[in-house]
Amino acid sequence: MRRLVSVAGALALVGCATGAVRQTRVAPLAPYADVTAVRVVALDEPSAMTAELVSGARAGLPKLGWHMANDGEQAYTLQLHIAEAQTPTTLQTSLQDQLLGGLATFGGFRDEDRGLLAVEATLMAPDGGATLGSSRWQAVGSPRGLAGGAGLDLGEALGKAMHSQEAEWYPRRGADERLFFTPTARTVPDGAFVLSDDEALLLRAAYGITRRLQVDLWLGGLPVPAVGGGALPLPGAMIAGGGGGGALFGIFDLGVKFVALEETRTRPGIAISYDLLDVFGTAIGGGGGVGIGGGGLGGAGFIGIGGANAQFNLFTLTAGKHFDTGTQVTLGGWLLDNHSILPQSAHFTSACGVAGSTGTTTGTAMTRCSGGEDLPHLPLQFQGFLGVEQVFNDHWSAAVEVLPRLPISNTMWTTGVRWLPGSDAPAGFVALDRIKARVDLALAWMILDANPAAGRQHATPVYFPWVGVGFYVW
């Protein structure tokens, strides 16, 4: 029992250390790239407690690469303010008292008997004219005994946030490493974890290894509807076409993405990535099979008959530029190579027909050409893409993506909105500024060619809905 209580007490103390920093925000710091020093000051009247706060912050900041400013040196200013200091009404010395105090701190609760210390930190620009960041620390206990730890925690939290923003010119937003189907030139932030679900079947996990490197894992499946031509973009904008009733595709994708050139005020950012992608699927309700291809799919697609799996090497190059108007423009392309590293069972042959119609039969995306030659692997495929996103505020943006193909009628595009719900204010033990949620609501559009035999006298635009949700823990 004593051991259990000791473990619980240790966990509570850990919770106290991690839960006391309630929120931390820092703006992009690239405009101040030459500044590496910080000056720490207390806004309250000098006292032993303010001295400990300043001393703790000065000890925490250098751990992340910042140094304390010398006289006359250009520097950020970190201002510390005691927002609340409540002395305990009773002496708290037992392990039980420490346990309950630690749990109250972790949960963000108040305790009138055990005291409270709340400290606010504000990061000012070197010229003193703009507020660049803020953080809040709150814990239950004796203010005098907590002051040194409060300063240290705030210094470390702000130092880490400042380090992640050193090369950023434009604010980071949840899910800004990709739009709906296409990537951007950004990566998941350093240490951030992503878990998302698209179309209810496609799961994705991603992690920011460094500020410029992320890893991705896609796993699941996508239904390919017959309506709209039985075409649907998979990760990497692979295009799949099913039989008369559609198809169901499963995918496994393990990828890495690296920012090769960081964006500045005057130049775009450039990211490159590689994905080891395995696609497997079965035609449903028709004989069309599993079609796979990139640019030029309409006139020169390829098809794997029946249930099959195929492994691809997917290379991506993306350039992206943000503007002060809140607009982001991305441009890039995928290169799809079928020289497999893993075993594959798919056999490819030439496919006839374009999205949604073979010219005589409706509802079939691709069918095997009579006399089509079997191929040992899928020829090299390329697909370009263009994306434009407009950010309206912290929670809403809209985007358009274009996947151009020849003929032009085979071009695919998406329109949609992104909602980032949430708040920067903490709720209990959850620091909401560290959790970014996203909800994507989009429509993917394409054009069905005229097909009088199917009662379609003119080319007709069609669409299918796309819904995605995700959580980002920073």
C-alpha atoms as one frame of an Amber mdcrd trajectory, in Angstrom:
protein
   0.000   0.000   0.000   2.822   2.350   0.902   4.486   1.625  -2.437   1.239
   2.366  -4.259   0.897   5.662  -2.442   4.509   6.523  -3.272   3.972   5.786
  -6.959   0.789   7.834  -6.947   2.641  10.682  -5.294   5.420  10.556  -7.883
   2.878  10.595 -10.686   1.164  13.542  -9.092   4.434  15.451  -8.908   5.097
  14.662 -12.551   1.593  15.859 -13.329   2.315  19.018 -11.402   5.410  19.701
 -13.493   3.727  19.032 -16.816   0.251  20.297 -16.017   1.238  23.639 -14.528
   2.049  25.240 -17.913  -1.480  25.937 -19.051  -0.868  27.410 -22.504   1.995
  28.686 -24.637   1.822  30.684 -27.857   4.622  32.240 -29.905   4.343  34.042
 -33.249   6.734  33.426 -36.183  10.197  34.749 -35.314  11.950  34.649 -38.695
  11.756  38.485 -39.044  14.061  38.608 -35.992  16.502  35.940 -37.164  19.559
  37.852 -35.928  18.257  38.029 -32.369  19.354  35.168 -30.101  19.277  36.864
 -26.713  16.491  37.261 -24.164  16.158  39.746 -21.335  14.005  38.561 -18.400
  12.248  41.150 -16.233   9.588  41.083 -13.515   6.706  43.540 -13.758   5.836
  43.270 -10.063   7.483  44.995  -7.147  10.901  43.477  -6.336  10.702  40.692
  -3.781  12.258  37.348  -2.984   9.506  35.644  -4.992   9.970  37.766  -8.132
  13.723  37.219  -7.881  13.172  33.451  -7.888  10.820  33.721 -10.854  13.390
  35.652 -12.876  16.203  33.332 -11.822  14.180  30.251 -12.827  13.297  31.670
 -16.270  16.938  32.622 -16.853  17.915  29.038 -16.101  15.232  27.525 -18.347
  15.769  29.564 -21.522  19.423  28.618 -22.208  18.429  24.929 -22.334  16.810
  25.672 -25.697  19.679  27.685 -27.160  18.857  31.218 -26.005  21.302  33.260
 -23.983  20.748  36.069 -21.527  21.223  39.508 -23.036  24.252  41.613 -22.265
  23.997  45.350 -21.657  23.010  47.112 -24.881  22.485  43.871 -26.819  19.392
  43.599 -29.009  17.117  41.038 -27.379  13.610  39.779 -26.835  12.083  40.791
 -23.523  10.351  38.176 -21.390   8.057  39.881 -18.894   6.894  37.928 -15.832
   3.825  38.918 -13.852   2.336  37.284 -10.756  -1.343  37.087 -11.678  -2.375
  35.486  -8.384  -0.621  34.417  -5.194  -2.691  32.837  -2.454  -1.031  31.687
   0.753  -2.138  28.282   2.147  -4.446  28.491   5.134  -2.967  25.335   6.665
   0.475  23.765   6.617   0.684  21.049   3.936   3.428  18.557   4.756   2.093
  15.010   4.410   2.377  12.822   1.326  -1.386  12.909   1.030  -1.317  16.706
   0.935   1.331  16.631  -1.791  -0.668  14.059  -3.737  -3.881  16.064  -3.604
  -2.057  19.272  -4.459  -0.364  17.649  -7.432  -3.671  16.263  -8.706  -5.319
  19.672  -8.336  -2.492  21.272 -10.318  -2.680  18.637 -13.052  -6.428  19.087
 -13.315  -6.260  22.864 -13.366  -8.346  23.099 -10.204  -8.221  25.564  -7.339
  -7.828  24.660  -3.676  -8.388  27.470  -1.183  -6.694  25.608   1.665  -3.539
  24.603  -0.196  -2.753  27.946  -1.799  -2.207  28.945  -5.416   0.379  30.616
  -7.642  -0.447  31.826 -11.155   2.213  33.511 -13.287   1.801  35.091 -16.723
   4.715  35.487 -19.126   4.728  37.796 -22.146   7.350  37.788 -24.906   7.965
  41.194 -26.473   9.687  41.995 -29.770  13.249  43.374 -29.645  11.936  46.852
 -30.439   9.265  46.517 -27.749   6.475  47.339 -30.172   4.754  43.966 -30.577
   3.726  41.073 -28.379   5.189  37.895 -29.880   4.164  35.274 -27.359   2.603
  34.412 -24.036   2.407  31.602 -21.512   0.584  30.960 -18.260   1.658  28.813
 -15.318  -0.656  27.807 -12.488  -0.159  25.410  -9.592  -1.598  24.634  -6.187
   0.747  25.144  -3.245   2.748  27.739  -1.405   3.590  30.635  -3.774   6.995
  31.131  -2.167   7.921  27.499  -2.656   6.585  27.324  -6.215   8.164  30.494
  -7.626  11.495  29.005  -8.738   9.823  26.072 -10.498   7.307  28.398 -12.149
  10.065  30.508 -13.679  11.976  27.441 -14.845   8.886  25.868 -16.457   7.923
  29.098 -18.209  11.460  29.625 -19.490  11.618  26.096 -20.893   8.118  26.234
 -22.410   8.665  29.567 -24.129  12.198  28.636 -25.144  10.899  25.497 -26.879
   8.100  27.410 -28.601  10.538  30.109 -29.717  12.891  27.474 -31.100  10.092
  25.945 -33.206   9.192  29.387 -34.588  12.728  30.590 -35.389  12.513  29.937
 -39.139   8.775  30.562 -39.558   7.541  33.607 -41.448   3.851  32.766 -41.347
   1.745  31.328 -38.489   1.354  27.555 -38.208  -2.160  26.121 -38.261  -3.437
  22.648 -37.512  -3.257  20.326 -40.555  -1.296  22.843 -42.639   1.056  20.132
 -43.944  -1.607  19.171 -46.534  -4.853  20.333 -48.105  -7.601  17.792 -48.897
  -5.779  15.476 -51.320  -2.545  17.312 -52.034   0.434  18.127 -49.791   1.876
  21.518 -48.966   5.530  22.425 -48.516   5.260  22.220 -44.726   5.768  19.291
 -42.372   4.152  18.311 -39.093   5.753  20.443 -36.323   8.634  19.002 -34.331
   7.292  16.568 -31.747   3.685  16.844 -32.951   1.559  13.733 -33.414  -1.301
  13.416 -35.901  -4.177  10.973 -36.043  -6.793  11.396 -38.781  -9.582   9.545
 -40.539 -10.817  10.274 -44.064 -14.016   8.886 -45.548 -14.434   6.769 -42.377
 -12.092   4.057 -43.684  -8.697   5.631 -44.277  -6.579   6.132 -41.160  -3.414
   8.189 -41.022  -0.813   8.661 -38.313   2.061  11.123 -38.637   4.842  12.394
 -36.404   7.203  15.356 -36.644  10.692  13.964 -36.034  12.343  17.354 -36.468
  11.134  20.751 -37.585  11.783  19.723 -41.211  11.170  15.960 -41.208   7.990
  13.934 -40.691   6.941  10.306 -41.075   3.513   9.129 -42.265   1.572   5.903
 -42.039  -1.634   5.423 -44.048  -3.704   2.319 -43.498  -7.239   1.353 -44.436
  -9.453   1.401 -47.458 -11.415   3.635 -49.770 -14.682   2.866 -51.528 -14.605
   3.870 -55.176 -18.142   4.760 -56.267 -19.457   4.025 -59.727 -21.121   7.433
 -59.807 -18.687  10.042 -60.961 -16.859   7.547 -63.083 -15.589   5.224 -60.391
 -12.544   7.408 -59.829 -11.126   8.544 -56.535  -7.768  10.016 -55.531  -5.777
   7.892 -53.134  -2.737   9.259 -51.291  -0.414  10.534 -53.963  -3.410  11.165
 -56.261  -3.344   7.661 -57.621  -6.509   7.199 -59.584  -8.530   4.049 -59.201
 -11.402   2.853 -61.338 -13.701   0.005 -60.517 -16.118  -2.144 -62.425 -19.748
  -1.423 -63.110 -20.568  -1.297 -59.388 -17.386   0.376 -58.169 -14.413  -1.002
 -56.275 -12.970  -1.160 -52.802  -9.299  -0.369 -52.372  -7.085  -1.073 -49.430
  -3.814   0.759 -48.995  -0.687   0.614 -46.883   1.588   3.630 -47.164   4.770
   4.384 -45.222   6.349   7.690 -46.131   8.820  10.379 -45.138   8.653  14.070
 -46.000  11.498  16.561 -45.789  11.533  20.330 -46.193  14.477  20.847 -48.523
  14.137  24.645 -48.684  12.394  26.654 -45.991  10.004  29.381 -47.033  10.957
  33.019 -46.509   9.196  36.301 -47.121  10.460  36.332 -50.717  10.904  32.698
 -51.764   8.691  29.601 -51.666   9.308  26.575 -49.511  10.120  23.254 -51.190
   9.427  19.802 -49.764  10.251  16.355 -51.108   8.861  13.025 -49.980   9.023
   9.318 -50.644   6.234   6.819 -49.998   6.349   3.046 -50.077   2.780   2.424
 -51.205   0.965  -0.889 -51.527  -2.503  -0.857 -53.108  -4.825  -3.834 -53.120
  -8.433  -4.055 -54.216 -11.301  -6.023 -55.644 -13.858  -4.970 -58.215 -17.420
  -5.002 -56.886 -20.356  -5.872 -59.110 -18.582  -5.638 -62.430 -15.718  -6.845
 -64.559 -13.725  -3.659 -64.739 -11.141  -4.716 -62.193  -8.691  -2.445 -60.412
  -7.429   0.432 -62.491  -4.356   2.413 -61.542  -2.760   5.323 -63.275  -1.686
   8.944 -63.203  -1.588  11.582 -65.901  -3.129  10.550 -69.214  -5.327   7.942
 -67.596  -8.239   8.557 -69.934  -6.494   7.411 -73.084  -3.656   5.300 -71.720
  -4.699   3.838 -68.402  -3.695   0.439 -67.104  -5.709  -2.132 -65.254  -5.075
  -5.020 -62.889  -7.688  -7.713 -63.334  -9.615  -8.980 -60.307  -8.265  -8.891
 -56.779  -4.600  -7.892 -56.770  -1.991  -5.949 -54.914   0.624  -3.680 -56.406
   3.518  -1.897 -54.722   4.686   1.524 -55.831   7.462   3.978 -55.135   5.874
   7.417 -54.951   8.055  10.516 -55.163   6.564  13.948 -54.465   7.896  17.450
 -55.036   5.923  20.391 -53.636   6.530  24.134 -53.680   4.415  26.444 -51.542
   4.174  30.165 -50.863   2.174  32.100 -48.281   1.116  35.701 -48.723   0.179
  38.394 -46.221  -3.420  38.274 -47.485  -3.830  34.826 -45.893  -3.508  33.065
 -49.253  -1.344  29.990 -49.802  -0.471  28.665 -53.266   1.021  25.198 -53.796
   2.363  23.594 -56.941   3.887  20.184 -57.411   3.710  16.718 -58.816   3.879
  12.994 -58.089   6.120  10.511 -59.848   4.791   6.961 -59.561   7.167   4.054
 -60.134   6.093   0.387 -60.093   9.503  -1.291 -59.760   8.415  -3.064 -56.618
  10.516  -3.741 -53.555   7.805  -5.888 -51.996   6.115  -8.847 -53.767   3.078
  -7.903 -55.851   0.412  -9.977 -57.588  -1.093  -7.465 -59.992  -0.763  -7.999
 -63.738  -1.263  -4.904 -65.814  -2.694  -4.498 -69.266  -3.961  -1.624 -71.379
  -7.286  -0.113 -70.288  -9.898   1.436 -72.526 -12.360   4.147 -71.579 -12.291
   7.304 -69.576 -13.707   8.157 -66.218 -17.280   7.005 -66.011 -17.785   5.714
 -69.511 -16.248   3.527 -72.183 -18.266   5.425 -74.773 -20.904   2.719 -75.036
 -21.380   1.494 -71.486 -22.229   3.631 -68.492 -20.924   3.122 -64.971 -17.643
   1.453 -65.894 -14.547   3.492 -65.305 -12.055   1.324 -67.186 -12.237  -1.947
 -69.054  -9.589  -4.155 -70.553  -8.798  -3.460 -74.183  -9.271  -6.385 -76.503
  -5.837  -7.637 -77.469  -4.229  -5.441 -74.817  -0.655  -6.442 -74.082   0.194
  -7.656 -70.574   2.899  -5.589 -68.876   5.464  -6.717 -66.281   4.988  -3.479
 -64.357   3.115  -0.208 -64.635   4.968   2.358 -66.747   6.249   5.468 -65.003
   3.368   7.835 -64.285   3.315  11.554 -63.518   0.531  13.664 -62.070   0.797
  17.388 -61.396  -1.306  19.365 -58.956  -2.128  22.944 -58.022  -3.718  24.134
 -54.783  -4.933  27.476 -53.464  -6.039  28.000 -49.857  -7.530  31.157 -48.382
  -7.401  31.515 -44.595 -10.206  33.641 -43.163  -9.409  33.410 -39.446  -7.979
  31.024 -36.848 -10.772  28.518 -37.434 -11.871  28.659 -41.083 -10.273  28.366
 -44.513 -11.348  27.352 -48.005  -9.307  25.604 -50.690  -9.365  24.556 -54.335
  -7.178  21.795 -55.771  -6.684  20.960 -59.444  -5.258  17.709 -60.846  -4.876
  18.503 -64.548  -5.031  15.741 -67.168  -5.340  15.365 -70.904  -7.857  15.554
 -72.348  -8.985  18.515 -70.244 -12.319  16.805 -69.559 -10.452  14.248 -67.441
  -9.132  16.947 -65.097 -10.168  16.487 -61.491 -10.601  19.279 -58.978 -11.788
  19.704 -55.429 -13.516  22.535 -53.593 -14.091  22.611 -49.868 -13.692  24.210
 -46.475 -11.602  23.372 -43.436 -12.785  23.989 -39.890 -10.324  24.047 -37.004
 -12.468  23.911 -33.861 -11.066  24.590 -30.440  -9.759  27.280 -28.175  -6.444
  28.404 -26.750  -7.914  28.608 -23.259  -7.167  25.560 -21.097 -10.024  23.306
 -19.966  -9.193  21.429 -16.793  -5.988  19.444 -17.221  -6.163  19.755 -21.039
  -4.092  22.571 -22.502  -6.196  23.130 -25.609  -3.539  25.190 -27.359  -1.597
  21.924 -27.707  -4.494  20.123 -29.420  -5.540  21.094 -32.937  -8.590  19.467
 -34.451  -9.587  19.686 -38.101 -12.732  18.894 -40.064 -12.579  18.845 -43.873
 -15.768  19.076 -45.938 -15.072  18.950 -49.670 -16.434  17.906 -53.033 -14.274
  16.198 -55.675 -15.418  17.109 -59.189 -14.954  15.522 -62.595 -16.694  15.544
 -65.959 -18.506  12.606 -67.520 -18.262  12.646 -71.293 -21.421  12.727 -73.361
 -22.907   9.243 -73.792 -26.190   9.189 -75.772 -26.518   5.430 -75.245 -26.767
   6.108 -71.528 -29.122   9.056 -71.985 -26.373  11.634 -71.421 -26.483  13.963
 -74.405 -23.866  16.382 -73.112 -20.786  16.277 -70.943 -21.918  16.466 -67.334
 -20.025  17.562 -64.220 -20.406  15.167 -61.293 -19.005  15.103 -57.787 -18.591
  12.943 -54.733 -18.297  14.173 -51.137 -15.153  13.996 -49.065 -15.149  14.176
 -45.274 -12.042  14.071 -43.114 -11.368  14.591 -39.415  -8.133  14.714 -37.474
  -6.408  15.616 -34.210  -2.991  17.204 -33.879  -1.200  17.141 -30.533   1.619
  19.735 -30.495
